[in-house]
Amino acid sequence: MAPVRASLVTWRLPNGWLDLARQFALFAAAYYLYRVVRGLVDGRAADAFANARELISLEQSLNLFVEPSIHAWATGREWMIDSASWMYVNSHFTVTFGTLAFIYMFRNESFYFVRNMFMVAMGLALVGYVIYPTAPPRFLPEWGFSDSVAEFTGVSSSSASVNVLFNPFAAVPSMHVGFALMLGGAMTRLVSSTAVKALWATYPLVVTFVVVATANHFWMDAVLGALVAAVAAWSAQGLFARARPHAWAFARA
């Protein structure tokens, strides 16, 4: 029975417990640094609202200030806004964590490439949050926005709730979109089913709609999130994978 037990552990943990603990520690450290640095904008609420109005002015100058119309259309359909709110709550953590766990367990040879993408993306996002704190649309009711996620969950969010581990002014870039693109791009290359590939290919588009419809991001936040994901992918491929091709290169399914 011992060899069978050992083989099961090997199958479940491709590189053993120590490697799994190392990955947890790395993501935990990155996540808490991410949260702490986000809290550095405490006391900069005025800047955050000014930056949000700058974004609106820029979009208006391009005749592309479409967020109020999208939000109004979604909120006019209860099933739509509730679905979008549910997706907003779950996509950033539940889907991301579950997918990373799947890649680690079953596509381990590609996990370290994806991990490196996430590390770079989170670092770039931190720079954006500190340099350009931005209030999300839901804090601007004068434009017809409401906090649909708070209404859906019953948990109130407040523009005054900045603290060391939470920052409601971290809108630029949208890492909901950045994470969705990195996962969607990786998974379309790691699964063989055409239907599943199609689902992952559309996932970033769905998340983009969700963050705009729920008034949590402007579409420009989403574009910047996509740019961060692109730079992170290039870094993982052009820098990390070249430095350690056998350990950090992406391996197709």
C-alpha positions as CSV (number, residue, x, y, z in Angstrom):
1,M,0.0,0.0,0.0
2,A,2.9,2.4,0.7
3,P,4.0,2.7,-3.0
4,V,0.4,3.3,-4.0
5,R,0.1,6.0,-1.3
6,A,3.3,7.6,-2.4
7,S,2.3,7.6,-6.1
8,L,-1.0,9.3,-5.2
9,V,0.9,12.1,-3.3
10,T,3.2,12.5,-6.3
11,W,0.2,12.8,-8.6
12,R,-1.5,15.3,-6.4
13,L,1.6,17.3,-5.7
14,P,3.8,17.4,-8.8
15,N,6.8,18.8,-7.0
16,G,6.1,17.8,-3.4
17,W,4.9,19.6,-0.3
18,L,7.9,22.0,-0.1
19,D,7.2,23.4,-3.5
20,L,3.5,23.8,-2.8
21,A,4.3,25.7,0.5
22,R,6.8,27.9,-1.5
23,Q,4.1,28.9,-4.0
24,F,1.6,29.6,-1.2
25,A,4.1,31.7,0.6
26,L,5.1,33.6,-2.5
27,F,1.4,34.4,-3.4
28,A,0.6,35.3,0.2
29,A,3.5,37.7,0.4
30,A,2.7,39.3,-2.9
31,Y,-1.0,39.5,-2.0
32,Y,-0.4,41.2,1.3
33,L,2.1,43.6,-0.1
34,Y,-0.4,44.3,-2.8
35,R,-3.0,45.1,-0.1
36,V,-0.7,47.1,2.1
37,V,0.6,49.3,-0.8
38,R,-3.0,49.9,-1.9
39,G,-3.6,51.4,1.5
40,L,-0.9,54.0,1.0
41,V,-3.4,56.3,-0.6
42,D,-5.1,56.9,2.7
43,G,-5.9,60.6,2.9
44,R,-5.9,61.1,-0.9
45,A,-9.6,60.8,-1.5
46,A,-9.7,64.3,-3.1
47,D,-7.0,63.2,-5.6
48,A,-8.9,60.0,-6.3
49,F,-12.1,61.8,-7.1
50,A,-10.3,64.4,-9.2
51,N,-8.6,61.6,-11.2
52,A,-11.9,59.9,-11.8
53,R,-13.4,63.2,-13.2
54,E,-10.3,63.5,-15.4
55,L,-11.0,60.1,-16.8
56,I,-14.6,61.1,-17.5
57,S,-13.5,64.2,-19.2
58,L,-11.1,62.3,-21.4
59,E,-13.7,59.7,-22.3
60,Q,-16.2,62.5,-23.1
61,S,-13.6,64.2,-25.3
62,L,-13.4,60.9,-27.3
63,N,-17.2,60.6,-27.3
64,L,-16.8,57.3,-25.5
65,F,-18.2,58.0,-22.1
66,V,-20.5,54.9,-22.3
67,E,-20.4,53.7,-18.7
68,P,-23.6,55.4,-17.6
69,S,-25.6,53.8,-20.5
70,I,-24.1,50.3,-19.8
71,H,-24.8,50.6,-16.1
72,A,-28.3,51.8,-16.6
73,W,-29.0,49.0,-19.1
74,A,-27.8,46.4,-16.8
75,T,-29.5,47.7,-13.7
76,G,-32.8,47.8,-15.6
77,R,-32.6,44.0,-15.8
78,E,-32.5,42.6,-12.3
79,W,-31.2,39.2,-13.4
80,M,-28.4,40.9,-15.4
81,I,-27.1,43.2,-12.7
82,D,-27.4,40.4,-10.0
83,S,-25.4,38.0,-12.2
84,A,-22.8,40.7,-12.9
85,S,-22.5,41.5,-9.2
86,W,-22.1,37.8,-8.4
87,M,-19.5,37.5,-11.1
88,Y,-17.6,40.6,-9.8
89,V,-17.4,39.2,-6.3
90,N,-16.3,35.7,-7.4
91,S,-14.1,36.2,-10.5
92,H,-11.2,38.0,-8.8
93,F,-10.6,35.4,-6.1
94,T,-12.6,32.2,-6.5
95,V,-12.1,31.8,-10.2
96,T,-8.5,33.0,-10.1
97,F,-7.5,30.8,-7.1
98,G,-9.3,27.8,-8.5
99,T,-7.7,28.1,-11.9
100,L,-4.2,28.6,-10.5
101,A,-4.7,25.5,-8.4
102,F,-5.8,23.6,-11.5
103,I,-2.8,24.7,-13.4
104,Y,-0.5,23.8,-10.5
105,M,-1.9,20.4,-10.1
106,F,-2.6,19.3,-13.7
107,R,-0.5,21.6,-15.9
108,N,2.4,22.1,-13.5
109,E,5.0,22.5,-16.3
110,S,3.3,25.8,-17.2
111,F,2.4,27.0,-13.7
112,Y,5.7,28.8,-13.1
113,F,5.3,30.9,-16.2
114,V,1.7,31.9,-15.1
115,R,3.0,32.6,-11.6
116,N,5.7,34.9,-13.0
117,M,3.1,36.8,-15.0
118,F,1.0,37.3,-11.9
119,M,3.9,38.6,-9.9
120,V,4.9,41.1,-12.5
121,A,1.3,42.2,-13.1
122,M,0.6,42.8,-9.4
123,G,3.8,44.8,-9.1
124,L,2.8,47.0,-12.0
125,A,-0.7,47.5,-10.6
126,L,0.8,48.6,-7.3
127,V,2.6,51.4,-9.0
128,G,-0.6,52.5,-10.7
129,Y,-2.5,52.5,-7.5
130,V,0.0,54.7,-5.7
131,I,0.7,57.1,-8.5
132,Y,-2.9,57.5,-9.8
133,P,-5.5,56.7,-7.1
134,T,-8.9,56.8,-8.8
135,A,-12.4,56.6,-7.4
136,P,-14.6,54.0,-9.2
137,P,-17.8,55.1,-11.0
138,R,-19.9,53.8,-8.1
139,F,-18.8,56.7,-6.0
140,L,-20.1,59.2,-8.5
141,P,-23.9,59.0,-8.2
142,E,-24.3,62.4,-10.0
143,W,-23.6,60.4,-13.2
144,G,-26.3,57.9,-12.4
145,F,-24.0,55.2,-10.9
146,S,-25.0,53.1,-8.0
147,D,-23.1,50.4,-6.0
148,S,-24.9,47.3,-7.4
149,V,-22.4,44.9,-5.7
150,A,-23.2,46.4,-2.3
151,E,-26.9,46.2,-3.0
152,F,-26.5,42.6,-4.1
153,T,-24.3,41.4,-1.2
154,G,-25.8,43.6,1.5
155,V,-22.3,44.7,2.5
156,S,-21.9,48.5,2.2
157,S,-18.8,50.0,0.7
158,S,-17.8,53.5,1.6
159,S,-15.4,56.0,0.1
160,A,-14.1,56.6,3.6
161,S,-13.1,52.9,4.1
162,V,-9.5,53.3,3.1
163,N,-7.2,51.5,5.5
164,V,-3.9,49.6,5.5
165,L,-5.5,46.4,3.9
166,F,-8.3,47.9,1.8
167,N,-8.3,50.7,-0.7
168,P,-11.5,51.5,-2.7
169,F,-9.6,53.9,-4.9
170,A,-7.6,51.1,-6.6
171,A,-9.4,51.4,-9.9
172,V,-6.5,52.1,-12.3
173,P,-5.6,49.6,-13.7
174,S,-8.5,47.0,-13.4
175,M,-6.8,43.8,-12.3
176,H,-10.1,42.0,-12.6
177,V,-9.5,42.4,-16.3
178,G,-5.8,41.8,-16.1
179,F,-6.2,38.6,-14.1
180,A,-8.9,37.4,-16.5
181,L,-6.7,38.0,-19.5
182,M,-3.8,36.2,-18.1
183,L,-5.9,33.2,-17.0
184,G,-7.9,33.2,-20.2
185,G,-4.8,33.3,-22.4
186,A,-3.1,30.6,-20.5
187,M,-6.1,28.3,-20.3
188,T,-6.9,28.5,-24.0
189,R,-3.5,27.0,-24.6
190,L,-3.7,24.4,-21.9
191,V,-7.0,22.8,-22.6
192,S,-7.8,20.6,-25.6
193,S,-11.6,20.9,-25.7
194,T,-12.8,23.4,-28.3
195,A,-15.8,24.3,-26.2
196,V,-13.7,25.0,-23.1
197,K,-11.2,27.0,-25.2
198,A,-14.1,29.1,-26.4
199,L,-15.3,29.7,-22.8
200,W,-11.9,30.8,-21.7
201,A,-11.5,33.0,-24.7
202,T,-14.7,34.9,-23.9
203,Y,-14.0,35.0,-20.1
204,P,-11.9,38.3,-20.3
205,L,-14.7,39.9,-22.3
206,V,-17.3,38.8,-19.8
207,V,-15.2,40.2,-16.9
208,T,-14.8,43.5,-18.8
209,F,-18.5,43.9,-19.2
210,V,-19.0,42.9,-15.5
211,V,-16.6,45.6,-14.1
212,V,-18.2,48.3,-16.2
213,A,-21.8,47.2,-15.7
214,T,-21.4,47.1,-11.9
215,A,-19.9,50.6,-11.9
216,N,-16.6,49.4,-10.4
217,H,-14.4,50.5,-13.3
218,F,-14.3,52.8,-16.3
219,W,-13.6,51.1,-19.6
220,M,-10.2,52.9,-19.6
221,D,-9.4,51.1,-16.4
222,A,-10.1,47.8,-18.3
223,V,-7.8,48.9,-21.2
224,L,-5.0,49.7,-18.7
225,G,-5.6,46.3,-17.0
226,A,-5.2,44.6,-20.3
227,L,-2.0,46.5,-21.0
228,V,-0.6,45.4,-17.6
229,A,-1.4,41.8,-18.5
230,A,0.3,42.2,-21.9
231,V,3.5,43.6,-20.3
232,A,3.4,40.9,-17.6
233,A,3.1,38.2,-20.3
234,W,6.0,39.7,-22.3
235,S,8.1,39.8,-19.1
236,A,7.4,36.2,-18.3
237,Q,8.3,35.2,-21.8
238,G,11.0,37.5,-22.7
239,L,12.8,37.8,-19.4
240,F,12.0,35.0,-16.9
241,A,11.6,32.2,-19.5
242,R,14.9,33.2,-21.1
243,A,16.7,33.3,-17.8
244,R,15.5,29.8,-16.8
245,P,13.9,28.1,-19.9
246,H,13.6,24.7,-18.3
247,A,11.8,25.9,-15.2
248,W,9.9,29.1,-16.2
249,A,9.0,28.6,-19.9
250,F,5.4,28.0,-20.9
251,A,4.5,24.4,-22.0
252,R,1.5,23.9,-24.2
253,A,-0.9,21.1,-23.5
